[in-house]
Amino acid sequence: MRLINEEAFEDADILFITDGKRAISEDLAEQLQDAVHDARCSVVGLLLDADDPGMEFSLEKFCEKIYRISRMAESRIEAVVLDI
């Protein structure tokens, strides 16, 4: 969050990678959403949920796009990661 709030990070592209095993609190999600909005950042989430595709996650609160590994074929994963 500190980095997002610095001037040099305005209009930055951010890749948020998580296994989704820990939920993001509502307070933190709101802070991230506000910081990203204020800095005009673009956030893409990569959810590494191949072992547990039914898990809950809260990336949608601050990510523009979310890629879930559980929904991708192996060949597609490489293409998406390299394209981000």
C-alpha positions in Angstrom: 0.0 0.0 0.0 2.8 2.4 0.8 4.2 1.9 -2.7 0.9 2.4 -4.4 0.5 5.7 -2.6 3.9 7.0 -3.9 3.8 9.3 -6.9 6.0 7.0 -8.9 3.3 4.3 -8.9 0.6 6.4 -10.5 -0.8 4.5 -13.6 1.2 1.4 -12.6 0.3 -2.2 -13.6 0.1 -4.5 -10.6 0.0 -8.3 -10.6 -1.5 -9.6 -7.3 -0.7 -13.3 -6.9 -2.4 -15.4 -4.2 -3.2 -19.0 -3.4 -6.5 -17.7 -1.9 -6.1 -19.6 1.4 -6.4 -16.5 3.5 -9.2 -14.1 3.0 -8.6 -10.5 2.6 -10.4 -8.5 5.2 -13.1 -6.1 4.2 -11.1 -3.2 5.6 -7.9 -4.1 3.7 -9.9 -4.7 0.5 -11.4 -1.2 0.8 -8.0 0.3 1.5 -6.6 -1.4 -1.6 -9.6 -0.4 -3.7 -9.2 3.3 -2.7 -5.4 3.3 -3.1 -5.6 1.7 -6.6 -8.4 4.1 -7.6 -6.5 7.2 -6.4 -3.3 6.1 -8.1 -5.1 5.0 -11.3 -3.4 1.7 -11.1 -4.4 -1.4 -13.0 -4.6 -4.6 -10.9 -4.7 -8.1 -12.3 -5.2 -11.0 -9.9 -3.7 -14.4 -10.4 -5.4 -17.0 -8.2 -3.3 -20.2 -7.8 -6.3 -22.4 -6.9 -5.5 -25.6 -8.9 -5.6 -27.8 -5.8 -8.9 -26.3 -4.5 -10.9 -24.7 -7.3 -14.0 -24.2 -5.0 -12.2 -21.9 -2.5 -13.5 -18.4 -1.8 -11.5 -15.3 -2.6 -11.9 -11.6 -2.5 -9.8 -10.3 -5.4 -12.8 -9.0 -7.2 -13.0 -6.0 -4.9 -9.9 -4.4 -6.3 -8.8 -6.4 -9.4 -9.9 -5.5 -12.9 -9.2 -9.0 -14.1 -8.8 -12.3 -12.3 -7.2 -15.4 -13.7 -8.0 -18.6 -11.9 -5.5 -21.4 -12.5 -8.2 -24.0 -11.9 -10.1 -22.8 -14.9 -7.2 -22.9 -17.4 -5.6 -25.6 -19.4 -1.9 -25.9 -18.8 -1.0 -24.4 -22.2 -3.3 -21.5 -21.5 -1.6 -20.7 -18.2 1.7 -20.0 -19.8 0.2 -17.8 -22.4 -1.8 -15.8 -19.9 1.2 -15.3 -17.5 3.5 -14.2 -20.3 0.8 -11.9 -21.7 0.2 -10.1 -18.3 
